[in-house]
Amino acid sequence: MAKRRGEARPNLSPASDPAAAPFVARVGLVNGTIQRVVDELHRAGLVAREPNPDDGRSAYAVLTSQGRAVLRKAAPTYVDAVQRDFAAHFTAREGEIMARALRRVLAAGALEPVPEDPEGRAR
């Protein structure tokens, strides 16, 4: 299946993906932990597994529509935490620079923007 714009498709087998190894090591996860988390998300109907066409030993975890709905519902909590713990430490000018850089990432199609409510907060 082709990757849709904004769709994250993490490889579920970091051991078979050398590019994933540094990330996995940095966040302190091991393949078994990743598998357990994905298994739980799959049982809850939040992700589906799709085969990796380039490597039959691994699969991708893809958010389902239910998973997207849960993510959108949780987003305001995380937006508040990012504002409090991250963005609040920037000057207005630094915030503008960061926003411009992140808009460039969005424009490149790497991420799907989260719609804002009328008060300008992510939904």
N, C-alpha and C positions, 0 to 999 in steps of 0.2 A: 504494500500500500504506500502511496506517495505521501511524503511529509507535508502537512498543511502548514500554512503560515502561522507562526506563533506556537507550534506544537512541540513540546519537549519530548524527546524520545531517548531517555537514558538507557544505555546498554546494561542489561541485567547480569552481565558476566564480565566484571572488570578484569578478571584473570586472563580472559581471551582478548582484551582490548588494551594494548599497552598505553594508549593515550589516556585511558581512564585511571591507570594506576596512581599517578601523582595526586589526582584529586581524592581518590579513595584513601590514600595514605594521609593526606593533609587533614581530612575531616575525621579521621580515626575510625573509619568503617572497615569492615571486612566483608567479603563476598557473602558469607552466611547471614550476616546482619542485614545486608541489602535484600537478600532473598526473603528473609522473614518479613521485613517491612512491606515489600512488594506483595508477598502472599497475603498479608492482612488487608492491604489496599484492594487487592484483586477480589478477595472474599467479600469485602464490603461493597464491591461494584464500582469502586472509584477509579480503577485503572484496568486496562485490558492489555494482554500480552500480544505482541506481534513479532513474528520471526524476523531476525536480522538477515536480510537477503545476502549480505556479504560474509556472514559467519554463522553457519548452522548450529554452532555450540551456544549461541546467545540469543536473546530476544530483547525487544524494546518494551518499556512500560509506557503506555499512552493513556492520558486522561480520558475518561468516558464523559458523557454529558453530565452524569451525576457527579463525577469528580470535579468537573468545572464549576458546577453549581455550589458545591461545598467550598471550593477555593474562593469563589466570589463572595460567599457569605463570610468567610474568615478574613478576607482581605482587609477590612477596616481595622481590625485588631492589629494586624501586622503593619499596616500603614502608620498607625499611631506609634507603635514601637520604633519603627524606622525614624519617624520624625523626632521622637524623644531621645533615642539613643545614638542617632547618626546625624540627621540633617540639622538638628538644633546646634551642632557644633561648628557649622559653617557660617561665614559672613553672608550677607545678601548677595554680594558679588560672586563668592564661591558657589553659592547655591544656583545662581544663574548659569555659571559655567558648567556645573554638574548637570543641570536640567538640559542644557543645549547638547551636551555629550550624550545623555541618555535618549534624547529625541532622535539623535543620529542613529543610535542602535535600533530604535523602533522603526525608523524610516528604512533601514536596511532589511527589515522583515524578520529580524532575529527573535523578536518577542511580540506578543499580542497585547496591545494596551488594555488596561482595565478601565471601563467607562467610569466617568465621574458623575456624582449626583449634582444637583443644582448648587450645592454649597462648595463644590470643587473638590470634594473628598472622593477617593476611590471607593467604588461599591464592592 
